[in-house]
Amino acid sequence: MAIIDVTILEGRSQEVKNRVMARLTDVLVEELGAKPAQVRVVLREVRAGAYAVAGKPVWPDPTPVG
């Protein structure tokens, strides 16, 4: 079994998240010879301002994504 854990900023559409999970699964199937049922993809969404770089909260560009 393979587990991919991805952290992204929240705000992307479900369609984008579905594509990301499907493509990541495809990569592991291709590269590791895993069966799709053996691949787990976990997307963790973080709110703007809920993480920091060099001790300063990060606020992304207000332009909507995905």
Backbone bond lengths (Angstrom), bond angles and torsions (degrees), N, CA, C in turn:
res aa  C-N    CA-C-N  psi(-1)  N-CA   C-N-CA  omega(-1)  CA-C   N-CA-C  phi
1 M - - - 1.446 - - 1.531 108.45 -
2 A 1.317 115.43 145.04 1.460 121.64 176.86 1.524 108.64 -124.48
3 I 1.323 115.12 140.36 1.466 120.94 179.04 1.520 108.33 -125.29
4 I 1.321 115.40 126.66 1.462 121.75 175.69 1.516 106.50 -110.89
5 D 1.316 116.87 126.39 1.464 122.71 -179.58 1.525 107.65 -116.20
6 V 1.326 116.79 114.75 1.460 122.51 -175.40 1.527 109.00 -120.42
7 T 1.320 116.13 132.42 1.461 120.88 175.82 1.521 107.88 -111.46
8 I 1.343 115.81 126.79 1.458 122.16 179.95 1.520 109.69 -131.76
9 L 1.319 115.83 160.97 1.458 119.16 172.23 1.518 108.93 -71.34
10 E 1.318 117.49 141.10 1.457 120.00 178.87 1.530 109.71 -68.50
11 G 1.303 115.36 163.70 1.451 120.41 176.36 1.514 114.15 117.51
12 R 1.311 117.35 -7.39 1.461 119.28 178.16 1.520 110.17 -84.11
13 S 1.317 116.11 151.24 1.464 120.73 -178.27 1.532 110.06 -70.67
14 Q 1.312 115.46 159.20 1.462 120.24 177.39 1.523 110.36 -62.62
15 E 1.328 117.28 -34.60 1.467 120.57 178.60 1.536 110.87 -60.22
16 V 1.337 116.74 -43.65 1.470 120.59 178.53 1.521 109.61 -64.01
17 K 1.314 117.35 -45.43 1.467 120.25 -179.47 1.527 110.78 -62.59
18 N 1.325 117.48 -39.28 1.465 120.90 178.03 1.529 110.93 -61.82
19 R 1.332 116.72 -43.08 1.465 120.52 179.34 1.524 111.16 -64.46
20 V 1.326 116.87 -42.80 1.468 120.78 179.46 1.529 109.71 -60.54
21 M 1.321 117.22 -47.35 1.470 120.20 -179.34 1.520 111.41 -62.77
22 A 1.325 117.40 -40.73 1.463 121.05 179.89 1.527 111.11 -66.10
23 R 1.325 117.16 -43.57 1.466 120.25 -177.96 1.521 111.76 -68.95
24 L 1.340 116.95 -38.83 1.464 119.41 176.86 1.529 110.24 -63.19
25 T 1.311 116.48 -40.88 1.463 120.55 176.57 1.523 110.06 -60.23
26 D 1.338 116.82 -46.28 1.467 121.04 179.71 1.526 111.77 -57.56
27 V 1.338 117.17 -40.77 1.464 120.52 -179.40 1.525 110.55 -61.90
28 L 1.321 117.24 -45.57 1.468 118.98 -178.52 1.519 111.67 -69.16
29 V 1.328 116.92 -35.38 1.462 119.89 176.00 1.529 109.40 -61.51
30 E 1.337 115.42 -45.95 1.467 121.03 -179.63 1.530 113.02 -66.58
31 E 1.319 116.25 -50.30 1.462 120.83 -171.58 1.523 114.33 -82.25
32 L 1.320 117.40 -31.87 1.467 120.13 -176.69 1.523 113.13 -105.84
33 G 1.338 116.20 -8.10 1.455 118.95 -177.00 1.518 112.71 71.64
34 A 1.321 116.59 20.14 1.463 120.98 179.52 1.526 109.80 -75.52
35 K 1.308 115.92 155.45 1.465 120.43 171.60 1.528 106.98 -86.00
36 P 1.333 118.34 145.96 1.473 119.97 -179.32 1.532 113.09 -51.34
37 A 1.320 117.14 -37.35 1.471 120.30 -179.13 1.524 112.61 -68.49
38 Q 1.343 116.67 -12.70 1.463 120.24 179.30 1.528 112.40 -92.58
39 V 1.327 116.98 -3.18 1.467 121.35 -175.77 1.526 110.20 -103.79
40 R 1.313 115.36 130.03 1.471 122.15 174.77 1.524 107.74 -116.12
41 V 1.326 116.70 132.63 1.459 121.76 175.34 1.521 107.40 -121.19
42 V 1.322 116.09 124.56 1.461 121.98 178.74 1.524 107.62 -113.98
43 L 1.327 116.81 119.81 1.460 121.20 174.96 1.522 107.87 -103.02
44 R 1.296 115.71 121.47 1.466 121.07 176.22 1.524 107.23 -106.99
45 E 1.314 115.26 129.53 1.458 119.70 -179.15 1.527 110.08 -106.74
46 V 1.324 114.54 131.11 1.454 121.61 -177.74 1.523 108.68 -114.85
47 R 1.309 116.28 134.46 1.464 120.82 177.59 1.514 110.97 -73.86
48 A 1.321 114.69 148.36 1.464 120.00 174.30 1.526 108.65 -55.50
49 G 1.289 116.43 138.70 1.457 121.18 -179.90 1.517 114.06 83.25
50 A 1.353 117.05 -4.32 1.461 120.56 -178.23 1.526 112.19 -95.91
51 Y 1.331 116.47 9.83 1.463 120.41 172.61 1.518 107.82 -146.18
52 A 1.312 115.71 162.67 1.466 119.76 -174.05 1.522 110.91 -136.18
53 V 1.316 114.68 154.43 1.461 122.85 171.58 1.519 105.90 -123.31
54 A 1.308 116.66 126.61 1.464 122.64 -178.15 1.536 110.94 55.76
55 G 1.327 115.29 34.98 1.462 120.02 176.08 1.518 115.10 81.23
56 K 1.328 118.20 2.93 1.468 121.44 -178.74 1.518 109.53 -114.05
57 P 1.353 117.74 127.92 1.467 120.66 178.93 1.527 110.70 -56.94
58 V 1.332 114.51 141.03 1.457 120.75 -179.36 1.514 109.45 -99.59
59 W 1.311 115.22 128.45 1.462 122.53 176.45 1.517 106.96 -120.55
60 P 1.336 117.59 118.48 1.459 119.41 -177.29 1.518 112.27 -74.01
61 D 1.322 114.80 169.35 1.456 122.72 172.86 1.538 107.15 -53.97
62 P 1.329 118.70 134.36 1.469 120.64 -177.50 1.526 114.16 -70.61
63 T 1.335 118.32 -0.99 1.456 120.97 178.23 1.525 108.59 -66.44
64 P 1.349 118.21 129.09 1.479 119.91 179.64 1.526 111.33 -62.53
65 V 1.322 115.47 150.29 1.464 121.18 178.25 1.519 110.00 -115.11
66 G 1.343 115.06 158.21 1.457 124.69 171.38 1.455 115.73 44.63
